[in-house]
Amino acid sequence: MTISESVRPSGTVLRLDGNFTYDSRREFKASVEKARQAGCRNLVVDLGRVNFVDSAALGLLVLTSHQFQQEQRTFSLMRPAEKVAKLLAIANINRIIPVYENEQAAHAA
């Protein structure tokens, strides 16, 4: 998986590309920590190019969401591909972490 970062006035977007699995946890954590250290108050994870998410990655998303909530920051997901959206719904992740269709909606919330 590759991660690219876009910093906007309204927050930071991490764009993930590939399979989000246990093997990519260190890279994801490092990207999140970089955003936190830079003072990011609103982090959006773009899942539009993610083909697969395993249970470890789902857990990492939930842990990251809780961490951001404790720090009074916002964390959300955006544009999950159909297969990933189904996994998020089955695991009830979409009830824990807000999921938006586009970047404007994610930052506006």
N, C-alpha and C positions, 0 to 999 in steps of 0.2 A: 504494500500500500504506500502511496505517496500522499503527502500533506502539503498544501500550499496555503499561505496566509495572506489575507487582505485586511488591512487596517483602514477603517472608515471613521469619520467623526462620531457615528452612532454606535460603533463597536467593532469587533474583530470577527471575521469569517474564516473558519478553517475548512478548506475544501479537501475532502478525502476522495481518493481515487483507487479503486481496487477492492480487495477483500479486507475487511476490518476484523481481525482475529487476535487471538492471544499473542501471536508473534509480533504484532504491530503495536502492542500496548506501550512499550517504552517510547516509541516515536510520538504516539498520541499524547502521552503524559508530558513529554518534553515540550510539545507544541502548546499544550494548555498552560504549562508553567511559564513559558515564555510570554504568553498573552497576559497572564496574571501579574507577572513581574513588571510588565509594561504599563500596568494600571488599567487593563481592560475591565470595564464594568458590564459589558454585554457581549457574551461570546455565543456565536451561532456556528453550528457544525453542519456543513452542507454535505448531505448524503446522496446527492444526485448521481454520483458516479461510483457509488459503492454497490458491488454485486452481491456481497454476502456479509453477514454479521454473525459471529458466533456468540455463545453465551458469555464468554469472558469479556467480549467487547460490549455487550449489553450491560453487564455489571459495571464496567468501567464508565459507561455513559451515566448510569444512575449515581455512582459514587461522585463523579465530577459534578453532576447536578446538585447533589447534597452539599458538596464543598462550596459551590458558588452560592447556594442559598444561605449557608451559614455566614458567608462573607458579605451578604446583602448585595450580591451581584446576580445578573440574570444569565441563564444558560438555556439554549433552545436548539432544536434540530430543524433542518430545512430540506425540502424537496426529496424525501427518500424515494428511491426507485420502488416500483410496485412490490417486488419480492421483499425488499427490506421493510417497506411499510407494513406488509402482512406480518412479518416477524415482530415488529414493534407492537402491533396490535395484539398478537397472540400472547406476548410477554407483558402486556399492559404497560409498556414503557410510555406510550402516548398519553397515559393518564398521569404519569409522574413528570415527564418532560414535555413542554409544549412543542408541537410540531407545526411548522408553517409551510405554506406553498411557495413563498418567495422571500427574498431578502428584505424587501420593504416591510412586509407584514411582520417579520421576525424582529426587526429593529424598532418598529412602531410600538410593539407590545412591550 
